Amino acid sequence: MIRRDGPRITVSGPVTLANAAAVLEEGRQHLADGAGTVDFGEVTEMDSAALALALAWLREARAAKREVTFANLPEALRTLAKLYGVEELLPLSSSPTR
């Protein structure tokens, strides 16, 4: 579900309520180990759980005084963030996409 390439982790496949707990924990481990960018470019299916994961990772990183940014957010994720009024909370990566 998550692949690591240096400071970047790539989330792939579905990210839904069905697997959110596993993806959350896997992402936590990578972020605690120094990853700083979460790439959503390979997500094939998502629901509001994807937004909840991004916000949880962001909250935990900030609590630990670490930076995390997000890359290649699917349009559906951006739409949910806008709908919930949290779009401005998601720091976007300025690094090039894949």
C-alpha positions as CSV (number, residue, x, y, z in Angstrom):
1,M,0.0,0.0,0.0
2,I,2.9,2.4,0.7
3,R,6.3,2.4,-1.0
4,R,9.2,4.5,0.2
5,D,11.7,6.3,-1.9
6,G,14.0,8.3,0.3
7,P,12.1,11.1,2.0
8,R,9.0,10.4,-0.2
9,I,6.3,7.8,0.4
10,T,3.8,6.8,-2.3
11,V,0.4,5.6,-1.3
12,S,-1.0,3.2,-3.9
13,G,-4.2,1.3,-4.5
14,P,-7.5,2.0,-2.7
15,V,-7.6,4.2,0.4
16,T,-11.0,3.6,2.0
17,L,-12.6,3.0,5.4
18,A,-11.9,-0.7,4.7
19,N,-8.1,-0.3,4.9
20,A,-7.7,3.1,6.6
21,A,-6.3,1.7,9.9
22,A,-3.6,-0.3,8.1
23,V,-2.6,2.6,5.8
24,L,-2.6,5.0,8.7
25,E,-0.2,2.9,10.7
26,E,2.1,2.1,7.8
27,G,2.3,5.8,7.0
28,R,3.0,6.7,10.6
29,Q,6.0,4.4,10.7
30,H,7.5,6.0,7.5
31,L,6.8,9.5,8.7
32,A,8.3,8.9,12.1
33,D,11.4,7.4,10.3
34,G,12.0,10.7,8.4
35,A,9.7,10.6,5.3
36,G,8.5,14.1,4.6
37,T,6.4,13.9,1.5
38,V,3.2,11.8,1.0
39,D,2.4,11.2,-2.7
40,F,-1.2,10.2,-3.5
41,G,-0.6,9.8,-7.2
42,E,-1.1,6.1,-7.3
43,V,-4.3,5.9,-5.3
44,T,-6.9,4.1,-7.4
45,E,-10.0,4.5,-5.2
46,M,-10.7,6.7,-2.2
47,D,-13.3,8.0,0.2
48,S,-13.2,10.4,3.0
49,A,-10.8,8.1,4.9
50,A,-8.0,9.4,2.6
51,L,-8.6,12.9,3.8
52,A,-8.8,11.8,7.4
53,L,-5.4,10.0,6.9
54,A,-3.7,13.1,5.5
55,L,-5.0,15.2,8.3
56,A,-3.9,12.7,10.9
57,W,-0.4,12.4,9.5
58,L,-0.2,16.2,9.3
59,R,-1.4,16.6,12.9
60,E,1.1,14.0,14.2
61,A,4.0,15.5,12.2
62,R,3.3,19.0,13.6
63,A,3.0,17.6,17.1
64,A,6.5,16.1,16.7
65,K,7.8,19.3,15.1
66,R,8.3,17.7,11.7
67,E,7.2,18.9,8.3
68,V,5.0,16.8,6.0
69,T,3.8,17.8,2.5
70,F,1.4,16.2,0.1
71,A,1.9,15.6,-3.6
72,N,-0.4,14.5,-6.5
73,L,-3.6,14.9,-4.6
74,P,-6.5,13.3,-6.5
75,E,-9.2,15.8,-7.6
76,A,-11.7,13.9,-5.4
77,L,-9.5,14.4,-2.3
78,R,-9.1,18.1,-3.1
79,T,-12.9,18.4,-3.5
80,L,-13.5,16.7,-0.2
81,A,-11.0,19.0,1.5
82,K,-12.7,22.0,0.0
83,L,-16.1,20.8,1.0
84,Y,-15.0,20.2,4.6
85,G,-13.2,23.6,4.7
86,V,-9.8,22.2,5.3
87,E,-8.2,22.6,1.9
88,E,-5.8,25.3,3.2
89,L,-4.5,23.0,5.9
90,L,-2.9,20.6,3.4
91,P,0.6,21.7,2.6
92,L,1.4,20.8,-1.0
93,S,4.8,19.6,-2.1
94,S,6.7,22.0,-4.4
95,S,8.9,19.1,-5.6
96,P,8.3,17.7,-9.1
97,T,5.8,14.9,-9.5
98,R,6.9,11.5,-10.7
